[in-house]
Amino acid sequence: MNKIPPLDQNSPEAGFFKQTMNTFEAITARKSVRTFNGLKLDDNILSELRAFCDSLNNAGTSEPACFKGIKRPQIAIIDDAHQAGKLGTYGVISGARSFAIMAYGEDWAEQVLAGYLFEKAVLECTRQGISTCWLGGTFNRAGFQEAYNSLTSSVNNVNPIADNIVGIVSPLGHSTHKTRFAERVMRRVARSAHRHPFKNLFKGIEPPTQQLIDTLCNGNTSGISLEEALKAALEMMRLAPSSRNSQPWRATTETDMDGAISTVRIECVTDNKFSKIDFGIGLYHFIGSLAETGHTGGINLTCPNERPTAIWSSSSNEFHLQE
Ligand SMILES: Cc1cc2nc3c(=O)[nH]c(=O)nc-3n(C[C@H](O)[C@H](O)[C@H](O)COP(=O)(O)O)c2cc1C
């Protein structure tokens, strides 16, 4: 079988993907890809990604305290070759030979955490030069569930949990230069290239300048004021993927007596099957970006009326994430 040669660890590409792609770059570089080149991923990359997923599956990694005690979703990577062609996507995806799959339970917090962690895995793929596409609807549930149920800890370090349902999958691979008609239709229907303007989503805070975003994407993430860091973190949330590009994140800020931003209240305005997952994705973009600038804070996560809400507060120092 054709294989993509392993990335030479001393090559410029290895340096580009492994060392220099920070959270801002990965977020701005990522977009959904549905047409892949049909080649198998290199075994070394697959085992690195599996190790990364293992670390996400185990509590104790560096997430904010609000996620402590929540049952963790399970993320695994499976190969089409071992599944006798059962990993169908109704023609939405073509040429992908490997998939990341995520199984989780029904609890709202578990779903928020699932969105948060799977996006972490997606951005790690972007860093490794691997394309992805979140799929929540257009995949053969029975085939993927069967693949999850038959996982053994020998490859993925995952022992399937009986109540877990495979709710999200993503193809993993390298894109082709050409897109297919089905892919162009999908992007046009979801208006995937469009995001709501910053001012329509977030109140009490101005959008960041392009110069600030460029600076952060160039790796200059230190010495940024808290206000600039919050602007950039919200901008990163705005760029997050969401089901049908629904972009459910809204935020309002409050200031203290000195006029400094003291809280950011982030709310979810949709109420559908993927709202909590979408919310978790945006939350990871916000927290991961903020942490990249060296700023910390606390997150209080609740779910009044089935709508997840996260309140970031500067007065707490409860998270300082090590990526
Ligand atoms: C939870 C979730 C479920 C999704 N489900 C599907 C899906 O079933 N089929 C599909 O083609 N795209 C799906 N998408 C991809 C979105 O349509 C895409 O992320 C959005 O249009 C923004 O485009 P971008 O990812 O290129 O930025 C899903 C995305 C998310 C976050």
The ligand as an SDF file (V2000), in Angstrom:
LIG
                    3D

 31 33  0  0  0  0  0  0  0  0999 V2000
  -20.2850   19.1040   16.4050 C   0  0  0  0  0  0  0  0  0  0  0  0
  -20.0920   19.2490   14.9060 C   0  0  0  0  0  0  0  0  0  0  0  0
  -20.7550   18.4020   14.0350 C   0  0  0  0  0  0  0  0  0  0  0  0
  -20.5460   18.5080   12.6410 C   0  0  0  0  0  0  0  0  0  0  0  0
  -21.1620   17.6050   11.8110 N   0  0  0  0  0  0  0  0  0  0  0  0
  -20.8950   17.6330   10.4840 C   0  0  0  0  0  0  0  0  0  0  0  0
  -21.4470   16.6310    9.6390 C   0  0  0  0  0  0  0  0  0  0  0  0
  -22.1890   15.7350   10.0650 O   0  0  0  0  0  0  0  0  0  0  0  0
  -21.1140   16.6870    8.3070 N   0  0  0  0  0  0  0  0  0  0  0  0
  -20.2870   17.6440    7.7970 C   0  0  0  0  0  0  0  0  0  0  0  0
  -20.0080   17.6090    6.5940 O   0  0  0  0  0  0  0  0  0  0  0  0
  -19.7620   18.6170    8.5960 N   0  0  0  0  0  0  0  0  0  0  0  0
  -20.0390   18.6340    9.9210 C   0  0  0  0  0  0  0  0  0  0  0  0
  -19.4700   19.5860   10.7410 N   0  0  0  0  0  0  0  0  0  0  0  0
  -18.5360   20.5740   10.1980 C   0  0  0  0  0  0  0  0  0  0  0  0
  -19.1440   21.9990   10.1710 C   0  0  0  0  0  0  0  0  0  0  0  0
  -20.0870   22.1020    9.1190 O   0  0  0  0  0  0  0  0  0  0  0  0
  -17.9970   23.0220    9.9920 C   0  0  0  0  0  0  0  0  0  0  0  0
  -17.1530   22.9320   11.1210 O   0  0  0  0  0  0  0  0  0  0  0  0
  -18.5160   24.4450    9.8660 C   0  0  0  0  0  0  0  0  0  0  0  0
  -19.2730   24.5880    8.6910 O   0  0  0  0  0  0  0  0  0  0  0  0
  -17.3660   25.4710    9.8370 C   0  0  0  0  0  0  0  0  0  0  0  0
  -16.4740   25.1870    8.7920 O   0  0  0  0  0  0  0  0  0  0  0  0
  -14.9060   24.9860    9.0880 P   0  0  0  0  0  0  0  0  0  0  0  0
  -14.7890   23.7820    9.9850 O   0  0  0  0  0  0  0  0  0  0  0  0
  -14.2570   24.7740    7.7510 O   0  0  0  0  0  0  0  0  0  0  0  0
  -14.4000   26.2270    9.7890 O   0  0  0  0  0  0  0  0  0  0  0  0
  -19.6800   19.5100   12.1220 C   0  0  0  0  0  0  0  0  0  0  0  0
  -19.0260   20.3720   13.0230 C   0  0  0  0  0  0  0  0  0  0  0  0
  -19.2170   20.2390   14.3850 C   0  0  0  0  0  0  0  0  0  0  0  0
  -18.4580   21.1420   15.3160 C   0  0  0  0  0  0  0  0  0  0  0  0
  1  2  1  0
  2  3  1  0
  2 30  2  0
  3  4  2  0
  4  5  1  0
  4 28  1  0
  5  6  2  0
  6  7  1  0
  6 13  1  0
  7  8  2  0
  7  9  1  0
  9 10  1  0
 10 11  2  0
 10 12  1  0
 12 13  2  0
 13 14  1  0
 14 15  1  0
 14 28  1  0
 15 16  1  0
 16 17  1  0
 16 18  1  0
 18 19  1  0
 18 20  1  0
 20 21  1  0
 20 22  1  0
 22 23  1  0
 23 24  1  0
 24 25  2  0
 24 26  1  0
 24 27  1  0
 28 29  2  0
 29 30  1  0
 30 31  1  0
M  END
$$$$
